[in-house]
Amino acid sequence: MKVRDVMHNPVLTLAYDTPYEEAANFLLEKNIKGCPVVNDNGDVIGMISDKDLYRVLFPFYRSFYESPELYTDPEKRESKIEEIRKNPIERFMTREIVSVTPDTAIMSVGAIMLARGINRMPVMDESGKLVGIVTRGDIYKTIIHRHLEKK
């Protein structure tokens, strides 16, 4: 099977300058865990996920290690959301884009996702245009239905 058989289209995207709070609400309202981030020309420049947004709320290991006293008050840490709510998602997005084409085999995509810890990948045509998105769940469900479901 190929990616074209399981990808989602149209693709929900967010602009690079979307504020944190708007992006978080968008993911919740659309019941998705992430999506591509696009520039003004519609080019994919990153990916944003609930994990990226969640990670921002907590200190990086080095910060915690160097100044643990700054992170011992949970209410103060919770107020971190107020500090970042208007920041553009460009600051938090994953910049390394791993994409596939509609003709890529889903088993190859699944292997790439597993090896790189990726949950969703943009699907790009030969010109680099975004034509879909495929998730780890899409691949898993397809494999189960096609090969393991009781008949």
LOPAZA-896449 format. One record per residue (C-alpha): z, x, y. Coordinates in steps of 0.001 Angstrom, whole numbers, plus 500000, padded with zeros to 6 digits. Each point is the difference from the previous one (the first is absolute). Layout:
<recs>
ZXY...
</recs>
This chain:
<recs>
500000500000500000499346501041503563502058499683503176497554497382501312501216497702497184503621500028501175500036500925503704501062497612502750497603499146502782500285499300502875502641502637500664502969499349502251500424502899502429502229500981502884499041501890503152501546503432500507501835498819503130501650496981498345503756500091500713502378500591497080501515496516500244496591498299500028498846502030496992503171499206498049499627496288500718496296500104499119500675501501496569502718497414499347497934497036501191496924501047498011502160500805496948498463503452499634501657503375499629497555502018502088496559500245501544497554502371501661500532501033503615496838500061502106498971501500503325498117498216502790496696500462498108501393498445496813500137503350498190502862500460497543502320502678501385503047499410497812501971497643497799503234498199500829502365498584497411503350498310499875501264503290498564498809501884503111501711497464502254503181500070497916500141503799499904500109500184503810503373498257500009501685502833498121500499503677500809497890502722498519501934502173497588500013502981502360501384497908502897502718498578497785500866503421498585500212501648503427501975497209501714501564497612497456502466498690502587497110498303501816499276497876496944503413498832498791500168496838502106497888497332498237499977497671503025498730502774502209497290500768497421499039496334499906499444500102503740497184502496499314497674497004499746500536499322503708498862503528500801496759499754498044498934496363500237497410500616502752498694503334498665496386499919498786499471500237496258497801503030500570503307501940500130501070498825496530496792499498498040498819502150497131497166502083501399498583501393496776497436497456498885498997499941496371497157497547499547497623498925497258496588498374499829499219496589498510498369501760497028503035502089499056501398499159496562503359498217500216501509502312497381499156502984502236501533498252503008503126499153498003500384503642499001499597501177503610502554497454501201502517501034497370499510503731500571500300499703503795502627497262500210497606497631501757500302496211499725496840498926501851496724501630500897497261499077502454496588499469498471497241501554502112496241499748499659497734503064500137499928499865503818503808500064500230500311496309500910503048498138498690498806497418497469503158499188498045503431501027498817501332500450496489503631500107498934501813501407497020500947496432499085496348498902500042499127502687497487503022499327497809499351496244499849496335500547499208500786502364497140502642497650498569497746496942500209496975501739498591501527502116497260503533498929499179500276496281500568500498497999496796496917498118498987
</recs>
